[in-house]
Amino acid sequence: MMNDDHILALKLATAQELETIRRLSFKVNDVLRDYFATRKIDLVDFKLEFGRFTNGQLLLADEISPDTCRFWEQGTKKKLDKDR
């Protein structure tokens, strides 16, 4: 696992880019949480992967699936993901 200090020390991203990644991650969380809530599913957690285009621009490149997220049925907490 890497934290912000590792990323900055290795010059993998700037502080401004880390803030952009953080902002985008929270935005994705809000959208997904609301989407799944209307379907009576709790989004427990998920992962996102960021990279770069060849020109250096940040890129959010990931999928949303039962393999990359944990979903629980609202009320019962029944697992609806790969951890079933």
C-alpha positions in Angstrom: 0.0 0.0 0.0 1.1 3.5 -0.7 0.0 6.7 0.9 0.3 10.3 -0.2 3.8 10.7 1.2 5.1 7.7 -0.8 3.5 9.1 -4.0 5.0 12.5 -3.5 8.4 11.2 -2.6 8.5 8.9 -5.7 7.2 11.8 -7.8 4.3 9.7 -9.1 1.9 12.7 -8.7 1.9 16.2 -7.4 0.0 17.5 -4.4 -2.5 19.1 -6.8 -3.0 15.9 -8.7 -3.6 14.0 -5.4 -6.2 16.5 -4.5 -7.8 16.0 -7.9 -7.8 12.2 -7.4 -9.3 12.6 -3.9 -12.1 15.0 -5.3 -12.9 12.6 -8.2 -12.9 9.6 -5.8 -15.5 11.3 -3.5 -17.6 12.3 -6.5 -17.6 8.7 -7.8 -18.5 7.5 -4.3 -21.5 9.8 -4.2 -22.8 8.8 -7.6 -22.4 5.1 -7.0 -23.8 5.2 -3.5 -26.9 7.0 -4.7 -27.3 4.7 -7.7 -27.1 1.5 -5.7 -29.3 2.9 -2.8 -32.2 3.2 -5.2 -31.8 -0.5 -5.9 -31.7 -1.4 -2.2 -28.0 -2.2 -2.3 -25.3 -0.8 0.1 -22.0 0.0 -1.5 -19.6 -1.1 1.2 -16.4 -0.3 -0.6 -14.7 -0.2 -3.9 -11.4 0.6 -5.6 -10.4 3.0 -8.2 -7.3 3.0 -10.4 -5.8 6.2 -11.8 -3.2 6.4 -14.5 -2.0 8.8 -17.1 -2.5 9.4 -20.8 0.7 9.5 -22.9 0.5 13.3 -22.6 0.6 13.1 -18.8 -3.0 14.0 -18.2 -4.6 12.0 -15.3 -6.9 9.2 -16.2 -9.5 7.3 -14.2 -9.5 3.8 -15.6 -11.4 1.2 -13.8 -14.5 -0.9 -13.8 -17.4 -1.2 -11.4 -18.3 -4.8 -10.9 -18.8 -7.4 -8.1 -15.1 -8.1 -8.5 -14.0 -4.6 -7.6 -16.7 -3.7 -5.1 -18.4 -5.1 -2.1 -22.2 -4.9 -2.2 -24.6 -5.8 0.5 -28.4 -6.1 0.3 -30.0 -3.3 2.4 -31.6 -4.6 5.5 -30.3 -8.2 5.4 -26.6 -7.4 4.8 -26.6 -10.4 2.4 -23.4 -10.2 0.4 -24.0 -9.7 -3.3 -20.4 -9.7 -4.5 -17.5 -12.1 -5.1 -17.1 -12.6 -1.3 -20.4 -14.6 -1.1 
